Amino acid sequence: MVDNIDQLYADIQRGNENTIAKAISMVEDGTKDAVKLMKKVYRNIEPAYLVGISGPPGSGKSTITQSIVQLWRKENIKVAIIAIDPTSHFSGGALLGDRIRMDKISTDQGVFIRSMATRGSLGGLNSSIYDTVLIFSLAGFEYIIIETVGVGQNEIDIVKLADTTIFVTVPEAGDEIQAYKAGLMEVGDIFVVNKADRPKSKQMVLTIEQLVSFREDKNIWMPPVLATNALKEEGITDIKKRINDHHIYLQENDLLQKNRREVIRAQMINLMEKKLNEKYISPILKDQKFFKHIELICKKKEDPYSVVNELLLL
């Protein structure tokens, strides 16, 4: 239990690392104190600028993230990183380490790195991710990077939280790119072909440019396709510039607040789903009657549609 929510709020605002970490853990655990804290945060804090970075494993996302952050730190800009990792089915926690992959910035006092498991709600997106964004915003971080592992539906949902979304791939991912075009191709604002010293890199850039050109509305932001070599820090300055360009574009076209209203809408849906799950579905799943219904369905004596209506009193 937290004795004084106002004191907790003030300590986060002062940038106390231990308090920030404690508050994020509270939010992840869904404690009553976390709800009290977040009620105050939502009423007083605007989110910092969010940059989503996604793409297949091994594409160099963490190296690119680290290099971009280093450029911002040279300008004395505070940056927080939320590394979204696959959920462990045994512990419910993040499987991957949060500092191992970004060793050059992990000890920087102006950088805060936090790993979070997806642990999706019914809608597939962990509602505590956006609450963590607001906690970092309260703490004075000017940019927040949300880096995801993989390119599944969860990752698409997560990067939709971002103001600017960067999709990173490699020259050899031609077949995968074709598969992504229905999802991430629609939400990506900047595309990066990393490891551009490899063969087929120019071909990959042209492929993505062609896919991006198929967007229906040509009057909106047209995502640039950049070639980088993150290990040699080549092309990183261009990514940073394009993030800034996209930020300006959103502001000039009144899209920043529109996007954030959509995020709040999604957050409210997630919170409602969570409450409904806690109040109605979880108790049903623990009831022995639920397992009896499963047996009866398997024996062809009942059907799942009728049972669900009965269980939910519909």
C-alpha positions in Angstrom: 0.0 0.0 0.0 1.1 3.6 -0.7 0.5 6.0 2.1 0.5 9.2 0.0 -0.4 9.2 -3.7 0.5 12.9 -3.9 4.0 12.2 -2.6 4.4 9.3 -5.1 3.2 11.7 -7.9 5.7 14.3 -6.8 8.6 11.9 -6.6 7.9 10.6 -10.2 7.7 14.2 -11.4 11.2 14.8 -9.9 12.5 11.9 -11.9 13.2 9.5 -9.0 14.2 6.3 -10.8 13.2 3.9 -8.0 9.8 5.6 -7.7 9.2 5.5 -11.5 10.0 1.8 -11.5 7.7 1.2 -8.5 4.9 3.1 -10.2 5.2 1.1 -13.4 5.2 -2.2 -11.4 2.0 -1.0 -9.6 0.4 -0.3 -12.9 1.4 -3.7 -14.3 0.0 -5.4 -11.2 -3.2 -3.4 -11.4 -3.2 -2.4 -7.8 -5.8 0.0 -6.3 -3.0 2.5 -5.6 -2.1 2.4 -9.3 -5.6 3.3 -10.2 -5.5 6.3 -7.7 -2.2 7.4 -9.2 -3.3 7.1 -12.8 -6.6 9.0 -12.1 -4.4 12.0 -11.1 -1.9 11.5 -14.0 -4.7 11.4 -16.7 -6.1 14.7 -15.4 -2.8 16.5 -15.4 -0.4 15.1 -17.9 -0.1 15.2 -21.7 1.8 12.3 -23.2 5.4 12.8 -24.5 6.1 12.2 -28.2 5.8 8.5 -28.9 8.0 6.7 -31.5 7.1 3.0 -32.2 9.7 0.8 -33.7 8.7 -2.6 -35.0 9.9 -5.3 -37.4 11.0 -8.9 -37.5 13.5 -10.3 -35.0 17.1 -9.8 -36.0 16.5 -6.7 -38.1 18.5 -4.5 -35.8 15.7 -2.6 -34.0 17.6 -2.3 -30.7 20.8 -1.1 -32.4 18.8 1.5 -34.3 16.9 2.5 -31.1 20.2 2.9 -29.2 21.7 5.0 -32.0 18.7 7.4 -32.2 18.7 7.8 -28.5 22.4 8.7 -28.5 21.7 11.5 -31.0 18.9 12.8 -28.8 21.1 12.6 -25.7 23.7 14.8 -27.4 20.9 17.5 -27.3 20.3 16.7 -23.6 16.8 15.2 -24.4 15.6 12.7 -21.9 14.3 9.5 -23.5 12.4 6.5 -22.1 12.3 3.1 -23.9 9.5 0.5 -23.4 10.8 -2.8 -24.8 7.8 -5.0 -25.5 8.8 -8.6 -25.2 7.0 -11.9 -25.7 5.1 -13.0 -22.6 6.3 -16.0 -20.7 3.5 -18.5 -20.3 5.0 -19.6 -17.0 5.8 -16.4 -15.2 3.8 -13.8 -17.2 6.9 -11.6 -17.4 9.1 -10.4 -20.2 11.4 -13.1 -21.6 14.1 -10.8 -22.9 16.4 -8.6 -20.9 15.8 -4.8 -21.0 19.3 -3.5 -20.9 21.5 -6.2 -22.5 20.7 -5.1 -26.1 21.3 -1.4 -25.4 24.5 -1.4 -23.3 25.8 2.0 -24.6 22.8 3.9 -23.1 21.8 1.6 -20.2 23.8 3.6 -17.7 22.9 7.0 -19.0 20.9 8.9 -16.3 18.8 10.6 -19.0 17.6 7.2 -20.4 15.1 4.9 -18.7 14.7 1.4 -20.2 11.8 -0.8 -19.2 10.9 -4.2 -20.5 7.2 -5.1 -20.5 5.4 -8.3 -21.5 2.5 -8.1 -23.9 0.2 -9.9 -21.5 -2.7 -8.9 -23.8 -6.2 -8.1 -22.5 -9.1 -9.7 -24.3 -8.4 -7.2 -27.2 -4.7 -8.3 -27.3 -3.1 -5.1 -25.9 -1.8 -4.7 -22.4 -3.5 -1.5 -21.1 -0.6 -0.8 -18.7 1.6 0.1 -21.7 -0.1 3.4 -22.2 -0.2 4.1 -18.5 3.5 3.5 -18.4 3.8 6.1 -21.2 2.0 8.6 -19.1 4.2 7.9 -16.0 7.3 8.5 -18.2 5.7 11.7 -19.4 5.1 12.8 -15.8 8.8 12.1 -15.1 9.8 14.6 -17.8 10.9 12.3 -20.6 10.5 14.2 -23.9 10.6 11.1 -26.2 9.3 7.6 -25.5 10.2 4.8 -27.8 8.0 1.7 -27.8 10.1 -1.2 -29.4 8.3 -4.4 -30.2 9.6 -7.9 -31.0 7.9 -9.4 -34.0 5.3 -8.2 -36.5 2.1 -9.9 -35.4 -1.3 -8.3 -34.5 -0.2 -7.5 -31.0 2.8 -5.5 -32.5 0.5 -3.7 -34.9 -1.8 -2.7 -32.1 1.1 -1.5 -29.9 2.7 0.6 -32.6 -0.7 2.2 -33.2 -0.1 3.9 -29.9 2.8 5.8 -31.4 2.8 9.2 -33.0 5.5 8.1 -35.4 5.9 4.4 -36.3 9.1 3.1 -37.8 9.2 -0.3 -39.4 12.6 -1.9 -39.7 13.5 -4.8 -42.0 16.5 -6.4 -43.7 17.3 -7.0 -47.4 16.5 -10.7 -47.2 12.9 -10.3 -45.9 11.2 -10.0 -49.4 8.6 -12.7 -48.8 7.8 -11.4 -45.3 7.3 -7.9 -46.7 4.6 -9.1 -49.0 2.9 -10.7 -46.0 3.1 -7.5 -43.9 1.7 -5.1 -46.5 -1.9 -5.5 -45.3 -0.9 -4.6 -41.7 2.2 -2.7 -40.9 2.4 -1.2 -44.3 -0.7 0.8 -43.4 0.5 2.0 -40.1 4.2 2.6 -40.9 5.3 6.3 -41.1 9.0 5.6 -41.8 10.4 2.4 -43.3 14.0 1.4 -42.7 16.0 -1.3 -44.6 18.8 -2.0 -42.2 22.1 -3.9 -42.9 22.1 -2.1 -46.3 25.6 -3.3 -47.0 24.1 -6.7 -47.9 23.1 -7.7 -51.4 19.5 -7.0 -52.5 19.2 -3.9 -50.2 18.5 -1.5 -53.1 15.9 -4.0 -54.4 14.2 -4.1 -51.0 14.1 -0.3 -50.8 12.4 -0.2 -54.2 10.0 -3.0 -53.2 8.8 -1.1 -50.1 8.6 2.2 -52.0 6.3 0.5 -54.5 4.1 -1.0 -51.8 3.9 2.4 -50.0 2.9 4.1 -53.3 -0.2 2.0 -53.4 -1.7 3.9 -50.5 -5.1 5.3 -51.5 -4.7 8.8 -50.2 -1.8 10.4 -51.9 -2.4 13.8 -50.1 -1.3 12.4 -46.7 2.2 11.8 -45.4 4.1 9.5 -47.8 6.4 7.3 -45.7 10.1 7.6 -46.7 12.1 4.4 -47.2 15.6 4.7 -45.7 18.7 2.5 -46.0 20.8 2.2 -42.9 23.7 0.2 -41.4 23.0 0.5 -37.7 26.2 -1.2 -36.5 28.2 1.5 -38.4 25.7 4.2 -37.3 25.1 5.0 -41.0 21.8 6.6 -41.8 20.7 7.2 -38.2 20.8 11.0 -38.5 18.3 10.7 -41.4 15.9 8.6 -39.3 16.0 11.3 -36.6 15.3 14.0 -39.1 12.4 12.1 -40.6 10.9 11.6 -37.1 11.1 15.4 -36.6 9.6 16.0 -40.1 6.7 13.7 -39.3 6.1 15.4 -35.9 5.9 18.7 -37.7 3.5 17.2 -40.3 1.2 15.9 -37.6 1.1 19.3 -35.8 0.5 21.3 -38.9 -2.4 19.1 -40.0 -4.0 18.9 -36.6 -3.4 15.1 -36.6 -1.5 14.7 -33.3 -4.5 15.2 -31.1 -6.7 13.2 -33.4 -4.3 10.3 -33.2 -4.2 10.6 -29.4 -8.0 10.6 -29.1 -8.0 7.2 -30.9 -5.4 6.0 -28.4 -7.6 7.0 -25.5 -10.6 5.3 -27.2 -8.5 2.1 -27.5 -7.4 2.4 -23.9 -11.0 2.8 -22.6 -12.0 -0.3 -24.6 -9.1 -2.3 -23.1 -10.0 -1.1 -19.6 -13.7 -2.0 -20.1 -12.7 -5.5 -21.4 -10.4 -5.9 -18.4 -13.2 -5.0 -15.9 -15.7 -7.3 -17.7 -13.2 -10.1 -17.6 -12.5 -9.6 -13.9 -16.2 -9.3 -12.9 -17.9 -11.8 -15.2 -15.6 -14.1 -17.2 -12.9 -15.0 -14.6 -15.4 -16.3 -12.0 -17.1 -18.4 -14.7 -13.8 -20.0 -15.7 -13.2 -21.0 -12.1 -16.6 -22.6 -11.6 -16.9 -26.4 -11.9 -20.0 -25.9 -14.1 -17.8 -24.5 -16.8 -15.8 -27.8 -17.0 -19.0 -29.8 -17.0 -20.2 -27.8 -19.9 -17.0 -28.6 -21.8 -17.5 -32.3 -21.2 -21.1 -32.1 -22.4 -20.1 -30.2 -25.6 -17.5 -32.8 -26.3 -20.1 -35.5 -25.9 -22.3 -33.6 -28.4 -25.0 -33.0 -25.8 -24.6 -29.2 -25.8 -23.2 -26.6 -28.1 -20.9 -23.7 -27.2 -23.2 -21.0 -28.5 -26.1 -22.0 -26.2 -23.8 -22.5 -23.3 -22.1 -19.1 -23.6 -25.5 -17.4 -23.7 -26.5 -19.3 -20.6 -23.3 -18.5 -18.7 -23.5 -14.8 -19.6 -27.3 -14.7 -19.0 -27.9 -13.4 -22.5 
